[in-house]
């Protein structure tokens, strides 16, 4: 019962309907470290066109193989303050790698903040 009460006391997370425009160049910058320019451009184009999906924070972290950053990270702390204040949060941009980990192309700090806020929270995202 204690867990349910704690979750009920948390503010609702306010989401933007779509990723912010500046998230796509950020994703492209990161993806350029993993793929050549042609592949990266194709992935970003597909992300722009992809429908919205949603996954739990803990599942995205598991699929990515990444460890969550803690509150000592300034970006995570900033994003957590946004969540707690009711500021609208941008969905994540994700890329599936065949038979490998899911790449968090944009939104890693948001993911970590959301995970620390509530690991079971469902996060809207675009995934290709």
N, C-alpha and C positions, 0 to 999 in steps of 0.2 A: 504494500500500500504506500509506503514511503516514496518509492520511485514515481508512482503515478502522481502523487501530490507535488513532488519536485518538478515534474514535467509540466503539470498544470500551471505552475507559477511562472514558467518561462514565457517570455513574449513570443507571439507568432512571428515567424520569419516572413518578411515581405519580399516577394520576388518580382523582378522585372519580367515582362512577358517574353522577351528575347534577349540574347546577349547584347551587351553594349557594342557600338561600332568599333571602339578602340580595342576590344578583345580579339578581333580577327588579326590585326597586324601583330599583336602580342603573341598570338598562337603561331603565326607565320614565323616570327623571329625564333621562337623555341623549336618549331618543327624543322627549320633550316639547319639546326644542329644534328638532326637525325636523318634527314632526307635531302636529296638534291633539289634544286630550285623548281624543276618541273613537277616532281612528286608533291612537293610542299604546296605549290600553287593549286594543284588539283585537289589536295586535301582541304585547303582553306575554302576553295570554291564549293566543294561538297558540304563542308560544315555550314556555310551560309545557306545552302539550299535544304539542309536536313530538317526534318520535323523535330519538334521538341520531344524529349523522352524524360524519364526520371528514374533515379536509382538512390538507394540509401547511402549515406556518407561512408559507413563502414565497408560497404561492398565496393564502392569506387576505390577506396584506399587499398583494399585487398587485391582487387583486379589490377591496380597500377603497380603493386609491389613497393609503393612508397611508404615511408614512415611519416606519421604526422608530426609537423613542427609544433613546438610548445608555445605557450603564451610569452615566452621570453623573446620570440621573434616579433619585431615591431610591426611587420605587415599583418601577421595573424592577430595581434592585439588590436590593430586598427580595424580589421574586418569584424572582429568580435564586437567591438564597440558599435559598429554600424548595425550589426544584427540586433544587439540589445536596445539600440535607440529607435529601431523601426525603419531605418533607411533601407530602401529597396536594393536587393542584392542581385547581381548579374548571374545568370545560369553559367554552368561550366561548358567548356569545349573539350571533347574527348575523341581520341582516335584509337580504334582497335587495331592491334598488330596481329596478323595471322599467327595463331598458336603461341603468342607471346603476351606480354603485359599490355594493358590499356594505357595509352599515353594521355596524361592530363596536359593538353595543349595550352589551355589557359584556365586559370582559376585555382591553382594549387594552394595559395594562401587562403582563399575563401573556403576551399575544401577543408583545410586544417582547422580554421576557425569554426566552421559548421560542425565538424567532427567533435571538437572540444565542447561545443554548445550542446549537442545532442547527437551521438553517433548513429542513432536510428532515424534521424531526419531524412526526409526524401528530398533530393536535390534535383531540380530541373536542369537539363543539359541537352546539348546536341552531341550526337555521337555518329561517327562514320567508321 
